Amino acid sequence: MGAPARSTIPLLQRRCRALGPGAALDEGAVAALLGQIPQWRVEGGFLTRIYTFADHWETMAFVNATAWVTHREDHHPELTIGFDRCQVRFTTHSVGGLSENDFICAAKYDALLALC
């Protein structure tokens, strides 16, 4: 077997960076980035997705895997964990809205799920 193909999702090639006021994305940029992560939605100012799993074990395995991404990217979501689901909500407090960092981490969470 050869090496896996590089992702066609540009967000996966990016890293989160420190951002300040003025770095919030406008509606056009949000819409364009949502095209790369189609299962995510913007609700109440958060980038959000609910992942579902077969059982609590799979849910917790996913949550633990996301902790690695969170640590590496230094960007932290709100997680709501249930028996067979995990709701993830991103926003960037330092910019007062959504930033590219939220979309980078969302894409990386989706990539984790694809590995399972």
N, CA and C atoms as an extended XYZ file, in Angstrom:
348
Properties=species:S:1:pos:R:3:atomname:S:1:resname:S:1:resid:I:1 pbc="F F F"
N         0.838       -1.183        0.000 N   MET     1
C         0.000        0.000        0.000 CA  MET     1
C         0.878        1.240        0.000 C   MET     1
N         0.462        2.243       -0.733 N   GLY     2
C         1.193        3.504       -0.780 CA  GLY     2
C         0.779        4.422        0.354 C   GLY     2
N         1.380        5.570        0.379 N   ALA     3
C         1.045        6.570        1.388 CA  ALA     3
C        -0.368        7.078        1.140 C   ALA     3
N        -1.091        7.416        2.229 N   PRO     4
C        -2.439        7.944        2.036 CA  PRO     4
C        -2.404        9.259        1.279 C   PRO     4
N        -3.437        9.493        0.496 N   ALA     5
C        -3.532       10.745       -0.268 CA  ALA     5
C        -3.691       11.918        0.685 C   ALA     5
N        -3.102       13.036        0.333 N   ARG     6
C        -3.276       14.246        1.141 CA  ARG     6
C        -4.723       14.689        1.051 C   ARG     6
N        -5.194       15.268        2.112 N   SER     7
C        -6.579       15.701        2.176 CA  SER     7
C        -6.888       16.773        1.132 C   SER     7
N        -8.103       16.709        0.646 N   THR     8
C        -8.573       17.754       -0.253 CA  THR     8
C        -9.281       18.863        0.530 C   THR     8
N        -9.295       18.765        1.849 N   ILE     9
C        -9.904       19.788        2.694 CA  ILE     9
C        -8.801       20.728        3.172 C   ILE     9
N        -8.731       21.929        2.626 N   PRO    10
C        -7.646       22.858        2.996 CA  PRO    10
C        -7.538       23.135        4.491 C   PRO    10
N        -8.643       23.124        5.208 N   LEU    11
C        -8.596       23.406        6.649 CA  LEU    11
C        -7.702       22.424        7.398 C   LEU    11
N        -7.608       21.195        6.913 N   LEU    12
C        -6.794       20.191        7.595 CA  LEU    12
C        -5.294       20.491        7.508 C   LEU    12
N        -4.909       21.308        6.569 N   GLN    13
C        -3.497       21.655        6.401 CA  GLN    13
C        -3.106       22.868        7.243 C   GLN    13
N        -4.074       23.491        7.892 N   ARG    14
C        -3.819       24.737        8.635 CA  ARG    14
C        -3.675       24.461       10.119 C   ARG    14
N        -3.097       25.398       10.835 N   ARG    15
C        -2.951       25.343       12.296 CA  ARG    15
C        -3.630       26.570       12.888 C   ARG    15
N        -4.164       26.425       14.081 N   CYS    16
C        -4.759       27.552       14.785 CA  CYS    16
C        -3.662       28.522       15.189 C   CYS    16
N        -4.052       29.792       15.291 N   ARG    17
C        -3.103       30.822       15.702 CA  ARG    17
C        -3.808       31.804       16.618 C   ARG    17
N        -3.018       32.525       17.400 N   ALA    18
C        -3.581       33.524       18.315 CA  ALA    18
C        -4.249       34.622       17.495 C   ALA    18
N        -5.447       34.994       17.907 N   LEU    19
C        -6.213       36.009       17.204 CA  LEU    19
C        -6.748       37.028       18.204 C   LEU    19
N        -6.952       38.222       17.738 N   GLY    20
C        -7.494       39.265       18.592 CA  GLY    20
C        -8.694       39.930       17.955 C   GLY    20
N        -9.150       41.006       18.552 N   PRO    21
C       -10.299       41.737       18.017 CA  PRO    21
C       -10.091       42.065       16.540 C   PRO    21
N       -11.176       41.997       15.799 N   GLY    22
C       -11.103       42.285       14.368 CA  GLY    22
C       -10.890       41.060       13.509 C   GLY    22
N       -10.652       39.902       14.117 N   ALA    23
C       -10.391       38.688       13.339 CA  ALA    23
C       -11.631       37.810       13.166 C   ALA    23
N       -12.777       38.273       13.652 N   ALA    24
C       -14.011       37.495       13.465 CA  ALA    24
C       -14.351       37.430       11.977 C   ALA    24
N       -14.859       36.305       11.558 N   LEU    25
C       -15.222       36.103       10.159 CA  LEU    25
C       -16.551       36.762        9.841 C   LEU    25
N       -16.675       37.282        8.623 N   ASP    26
C       -17.964       37.812        8.182 CA  ASP    26
C       -18.805       36.655        7.629 C   ASP    26
N       -20.069       36.938        7.325 N   GLU    27
C       -20.990       35.892        6.878 CA  GLU    27
C       -20.509       35.179        5.618 C   GLU    27
N       -19.900       35.896        4.699 N   GLY    28
C       -19.408       35.285        3.469 CA  GLY    28
C       -18.289       34.297        3.736 C   GLY    28
N       -17.371       34.665        4.605 N   ALA    29
C       -16.263       33.761        4.946 CA  ALA    29
C       -16.777       32.534        5.685 C   ALA    29
N       -17.740       32.732        6.580 N   VAL    30
C       -18.338       31.597        7.305 CA  VAL    30
C       -18.996       30.641        6.314 C   VAL    30
N       -19.765       31.181        5.395 N   ALA    31
C       -20.441       30.334        4.402 CA  ALA    31
C       -19.440       29.555        3.558 C   ALA    31
N       -18.356       30.188        3.163 N   ALA    32
C       -17.345       29.513        2.346 CA  ALA    32
C       -16.679       28.380        3.130 C   ALA    32
N       -16.358       28.622        4.389 N   LEU    33
C       -15.708       27.586        5.193 CA  LEU    33
C       -16.665       26.451        5.538 C   LEU    33
N       -17.947       26.753        5.718 N   LEU    34
C       -18.931       25.696        5.979 CA  LEU    34
C       -18.974       24.688        4.830 C   LEU    34
N       -18.643       25.133        3.635 N   GLY    35
C       -18.605       24.230        2.489 CA  GLY    35
C       -17.577       23.120        2.641 C   GLY    35
N       -16.570       23.331        3.476 N   GLN    36
C       -15.549       22.308        3.706 CA  GLN    36
C       -15.940       21.330        4.819 C   GLN    36
N       -16.920       21.712        5.636 N   ILE    37
C       -17.357       20.860        6.752 CA  ILE    37
C       -18.888       20.813        6.750 C   ILE    37
N       -19.479       20.137        5.782 N   PRO    38
C       -20.919       20.237        5.534 CA  PRO    38
C       -21.833       19.753        6.656 C   PRO    38
N       -21.359       18.972        7.593 N   GLN    39
C       -22.238       18.484        8.665 CA  GLN    39
C       -22.291       19.437        9.861 C   GLN    39
N       -21.585       20.525        9.781 N   TRP    40
C       -21.580       21.524       10.836 CA  TRP    40
C       -22.584       22.622       10.499 C   TRP    40
N       -23.085       23.291       11.546 N   ARG    41
C       -24.035       24.391       11.395 CA  ARG    41
C       -23.615       25.546       12.299 C   ARG    41
N       -24.063       26.730       11.962 N   VAL    42
C       -23.884       27.874       12.842 CA  VAL    42
C       -25.218       28.098       13.537 C   VAL    42
N       -25.186       28.027       14.867 N   GLU    43
C       -26.389       28.203       15.684 CA  GLU    43
C       -26.055       29.068       16.885 C   GLU    43
N       -26.743       30.179       17.018 N   GLY    44
C       -26.550       31.041       18.182 CA  GLY    44
C       -25.134       31.559       18.327 C   GLY    44
N       -24.456       31.782       17.212 N   GLY    45
C       -23.090       32.294       17.248 CA  GLY    45
C       -22.019       31.240       17.449 C   GLY    45
N       -22.416       29.986       17.484 N   PHE    46
C       -21.475       28.872       17.644 CA  PHE    46
C       -21.449       28.019       16.383 C   PHE    46
N       -20.291       27.485       16.079 N   LEU    47
C       -20.144       26.444       15.072 CA  LEU    47
C       -20.404       25.142       15.802 C   LEU    47
N       -21.403       24.377       15.381 N   THR    48
C       -21.833       23.238       16.185 CA  THR    48
C       -22.106       21.990       15.336 C   THR    48
N       -21.880       20.852       15.977 N   ARG    49
C       -22.201       19.559       15.379 CA  ARG    49
C       -22.463       18.569       16.494 C   ARG    49
N       -23.392       17.653       16.252 N   ILE    50
C       -23.630       16.548       17.182 CA  ILE    50
C       -23.139       15.273       16.510 C   ILE    50
N       -22.191       14.616       17.153 N   TYR    51
C       -21.686       13.320       16.697 CA  TYR    51
C       -22.448       12.236       17.451 C   TYR    51
N       -22.833       11.177       16.758 N   THR    52
C       -23.509       10.063       17.420 CA  THR    52
C       -22.665        8.799       17.303 C   THR    52
N       -22.799        7.952       18.318 N   PHE    53
C       -21.977        6.753       18.434 CA  PHE    53
C       -22.835        5.568       18.859 C   PHE    53
N       -22.264        4.385       18.827 N   ALA    54
C       -22.985        3.170       19.187 CA  ALA    54
C       -23.226        3.065       20.690 C   ALA    54
N       -22.293        3.599       21.480 N   ASP    55
C       -22.401        3.445       22.925 CA  ASP    55
C       -21.494        4.458       23.632 C   ASP    55
N       -21.504        4.389       24.951 N   HIS    56
C       -20.726        5.337       25.742 CA  HIS    56
C       -19.218        5.161       25.524 C   HIS    56
N       -18.783        3.944       25.336 N   TRP    57
C       -17.358        3.678       25.110 CA  TRP    57
C       -16.864        4.414       23.871 C   TRP    57
N       -17.591        4.304       22.771 N   GLU    58
C       -17.199        4.990       21.540 CA  GLU    58
C       -17.260        6.516       21.713 C   GLU    58
N       -18.277        6.977       22.430 N   THR    59
C       -18.391        8.418       22.681 CA  THR    59
C       -17.165        8.925       23.425 C   THR    59
N       -16.785        8.230       24.479 N   MET    60
C       -15.653        8.678       25.292 CA  MET    60
C       -14.330        8.538       24.542 C   MET    60
N       -14.206        7.533       23.701 N   ALA    61
C       -12.991        7.398       22.885 CA  ALA    61
C       -12.856        8.604       21.965 C   ALA    61
N       -13.962        9.039       21.364 N   PHE    62
C       -13.932       10.218       20.514 CA  PHE    62
C       -13.571       11.464       21.320 C   PHE    62
N       -14.195       11.641       22.467 N   VAL    63
C       -13.906       12.803       23.317 CA  VAL    63
C       -12.426       12.832       23.690 C   VAL    63
N       -11.877       11.702       24.059 N   ASN    64
C       -10.452       11.659       24.416 CA  ASN    64
C        -9.563       11.976       23.219 C   ASN    64
N        -9.948       11.507       22.046 N   ALA    65
C        -9.162       11.823       20.844 CA  ALA    65
C        -9.228       13.318       20.535 C   ALA    65
N       -10.387       13.935       20.737 N   THR    66
C       -10.494       15.369       20.476 CA  THR    66
C        -9.614       16.172       21.428 C   THR    66
N        -9.363       15.637       22.608 N   ALA    67
C        -8.505       16.341       23.568 CA  ALA    67
C        -7.103       16.542       22.997 C   ALA    67
N        -6.635       15.589       22.211 N   TRP    68
C        -5.312       15.726       21.591 CA  TRP    68
C        -5.312       16.888       20.610 C   TRP    68
N        -6.359       16.982       19.784 N   VAL    69
C        -6.461       18.082       18.829 CA  VAL    69
C        -6.549       19.409       19.586 C   VAL    69
N        -7.387       19.443       20.603 N   THR    70
C        -7.561       20.661       21.401 CA  THR    70
C        -6.231       21.126       21.976 C   THR    70
N        -5.476       20.204       22.516 N   HIS    71
C        -4.176       20.551       23.097 CA  HIS    71
C        -3.206       21.038       22.021 C   HIS    71
N        -3.135       20.319       20.929 N   ARG    72
C        -2.191       20.664       19.853 CA  ARG    72
C        -2.510       22.017       19.230 C   ARG    72
N        -3.792       22.306       19.040 N   GLU    73
C        -4.202       23.546       18.392 CA  GLU    73
C        -4.416       24.685       19.403 C   GLU    73
N        -4.444       24.366       20.692 N   ASP    74
C        -4.691       25.355       21.746 CA  ASP    74
C        -5.973       26.137       21.465 C   ASP    74
N        -7.013       25.385       21.106 N   HIS    75
C        -8.321       25.976       20.820 CA  HIS    75
C        -9.364       25.032       21.400 C   HIS    75
N       -10.213       25.533       22.274 N   HIS    76
C       -11.035       24.677       23.129 CA  HIS    76
C       -12.527       24.850       22.867 C   HIS    76
N       -13.219       23.747       22.590 N   PRO    77
C       -14.662       23.810       22.341 CA  PRO    77
C       -15.445       23.631       23.643 C   PRO    77
N       -16.737       23.824       23.541 N   GLU    78
C       -17.664       23.391       24.582 CA  GLU    78
C       -18.143       22.011       24.157 C   GLU    78
N       -18.080       21.054       25.053 N   LEU    79
C       -18.542       19.700       24.772 CA  LEU    79
C       -19.703       19.361       25.702 C   LEU    79
N       -20.744       18.767       25.144 N   THR    80
C       -21.835       18.205       25.937 CA  THR    80
C       -21.871       16.724       25.595 C   THR    80
N       -21.635       15.899       26.604 N   ILE    81
C       -21.444       14.468       26.380 CA  ILE    81
C       -22.621       13.687       26.945 C   ILE    81
N       -23.189       12.800       26.134 N   GLY    82
C       -24.237       11.888       26.561 CA  GLY    82
C       -23.799       10.459       26.328 C   GLY    82
N       -24.679        9.529       26.568 N   PHE    83
C       -24.351        8.113       26.432 CA  PHE    83
C       -23.824        7.782       25.042 C   PHE    83
N       -24.515        8.248       24.015 N   ASP    84
C       -24.152        7.863       22.655 CA  ASP    84
C       -23.985        9.063       21.729 C   ASP    84
N       -23.666       10.218       22.309 N   ARG    85
C       -23.494       11.417       21.482 CA  ARG    85
C       -22.606       12.436       22.176 C   ARG    85
N       -22.060       13.300       21.356 N   CYS    86
C       -21.247       14.404       21.848 CA  CYS    86
C       -21.558       15.627       20.987 C   CYS    86
N       -22.045       16.673       21.626 N   GLN    87
C       -22.253       17.928       20.918 CA  GLN    87
C       -21.000       18.772       21.091 C   GLN    87
N       -20.500       19.292       19.985 N   VAL    88
C       -19.313       20.148       19.987 CA  VAL    88
C       -19.749       21.530       19.535 C   VAL    88
N       -19.312       22.553       20.280 N   ARG    89
C       -19.625       23.939       19.920 CA  ARG    89
C       -18.342       24.759       20.011 C   ARG    89
N       -18.024       25.418       18.906 N   PHE    90
C       -16.848       26.285       18.846 CA  PHE    90
C       -17.258       27.738       18.686 C   PHE    90
N       -16.506       28.620       19.300 N   THR    91
C       -16.517       30.045       19.057 CA  THR    91
C       -15.161       30.547       19.525 C   THR    91
N       -14.767       31.703       19.085 N   THR    92
C       -13.473       32.251       19.498 CA  THR    92
C       -13.728       33.503       20.324 C   THR    92
N       -13.614       33.348       21.632 N   HIS    93
C       -13.928       34.445       22.551 CA  HIS    93
C       -13.061       35.673       22.309 C   HIS    93
N       -11.800       35.465       21.950 N   SER    94
C       -10.885       36.608       21.780 CA  SER    94
C       -11.269       37.501       20.606 C   SER    94
N       -12.067       36.982       19.665 N   VAL    95
C       -12.490       37.809       18.530 CA  VAL    95
C       -13.963       38.182       18.617 C   VAL    95
N       -14.659       37.610       19.593 N   GLY    96
C       -16.071       37.914       19.757 CA  GLY    96
C       -16.959       37.297       18.700 C   GLY    96
N       -16.593       36.146       18.187 N   GLY    97
C       -17.392       35.460       17.166 CA  GLY    97
C       -16.660       34.255       16.630 C   GLY    97
N       -16.990       33.896       15.413 N   LEU    98
C       -16.343       32.751       14.778 CA  LEU    98
C       -15.056       33.185       14.084 C   LEU    98
N       -14.065       32.310       14.169 N   SER    99
C       -12.782       32.557       13.497 CA  SER    99
C       -12.402       31.321       12.693 C   SER    99
N       -11.364       31.486       11.895 N   GLU   100
C       -10.862       30.343       11.140 CA  GLU   100
C       -10.456       29.211       12.075 C   GLU   100
N        -9.989       29.522       13.272 N   ASN   101
C        -9.596       28.488       14.236 CA  ASN   101
C       -10.740       27.509       14.514 C   ASN   101
N       -11.962       28.026       14.618 N   ASP   102
C       -13.117       27.160       14.871 CA  ASP   102
C       -13.296       26.149       13.745 C   ASP   102
N       -13.136       26.594       12.527 N   PHE   103
C       -13.312       25.735       11.364 CA  PHE   103
C       -12.160       24.745       11.210 C   PHE   103
N       -10.955       25.168       11.547 N   ILE   104
C        -9.798       24.265       11.510 CA  ILE   104
C       -10.032       23.096       12.452 C   ILE   104
N       -10.421       23.391       13.674 N   CYS   105
C       -10.636       22.313       14.647 CA  CYS   105
C       -11.830       21.446       14.272 C   CYS   105
N       -12.883       22.038       13.759 N   ALA   106
C       -14.040       21.248       13.326 CA  ALA   106
C       -13.631       20.245       12.247 C   ALA   106
N       -12.859       20.683       11.284 N   ALA   107
C       -12.395       19.779       10.223 CA  ALA   107
C       -11.521       18.675       10.797 C   ALA   107
N       -10.700       19.006       11.769 N   LYS   108
C        -9.821       17.997       12.367 CA  LYS   108
C       -10.613       17.005       13.209 C   LYS   108
N       -11.677       17.446       13.859 N   TYR   109
C       -12.546       16.511       14.584 CA  TYR   109
C       -13.214       15.543       13.601 C   TYR   109
N       -13.688       16.073       12.475 N   ASP   110
C       -14.288       15.199       11.469 CA  ASP   110
C       -13.280       14.184       10.941 C   ASP   110
N       -12.038       14.609       10.765 N   ALA   111
C       -10.991       13.706       10.289 CA  ALA   111
C       -10.723       12.596       11.296 C   ALA   111
N       -10.777       12.926       12.587 N   LEU   112
C       -10.630       11.892       13.624 CA  LEU   112
C       -11.707       10.837       13.485 C   LEU   112
N       -12.923       11.280       13.302 N   LEU   113
C       -14.043       10.363       13.183 CA  LEU   113
C       -13.871        9.445       11.972 C   LEU   113
N       -13.336        9.970       10.896 N   ALA   114
C       -13.140        9.183        9.679 CA  ALA   114
C       -12.114        8.065        9.893 C   ALA   114
N       -11.239        8.225       10.857 N   LEU   115
C       -10.209        7.208       11.133 CA  LEU   115
C       -10.769        6.016       11.900 C   LEU   115
N       -11.896        6.204       12.529 N   CYS   116
C       -12.476        5.144       13.368 CA  CYS   116
C       -13.288        4.153       12.567 C   CYS   116
